[in-house]
């Protein structure tokens, strides 16, 4: 069995209830649900950080993005994510 590390965290009561309901409905341990969610979150954050770093490196080499490039990138996000992309950019 893999080594485990125990953590103590505090959650909003509604989030805790939702977590318990989800784990029960999936017949999973809460720790398995939290571990999977945290792995996904950390991977997403790594991808974002790497993407931002790549954009900074590109701009250092080629100059700041033009308005046209920014508009093209926004359109691509809209194509990929639809309304979700709109929410992410305005957040």
FENCOR-V861143 format. One record per backbone hydrogen bond with DSSP energy under -1.0 kcal/mol. CO is the residue of the C=O (numbers start at 1). NH is the residue of the N-H. If there is no record, write none. Layout:
CO:NH  CO:NH
This chain:
12:16  13:17  14:18  15:19  16:20  17:21  18:22  19:23  20:24  21:25  22:26  23:28  29:33  30:34  31:35  32:36  33:37  34:38  35:39  36:40  37:41  38:42  39:43  40:44  41:45  42:46  43:47  44:48  45:49  46:50  47:51  48:52  49:53  50:54  51:55  52:56  53:57  54:58  55:59  56:60  57:61  58:62  59:63  66:70  67:71  68:72  69:73  70:74  71:75  72:76  73:77  74:78  75:79  76:80  77:81  78:82  81:84  82:86  83:87  84:88  85:89  86:90
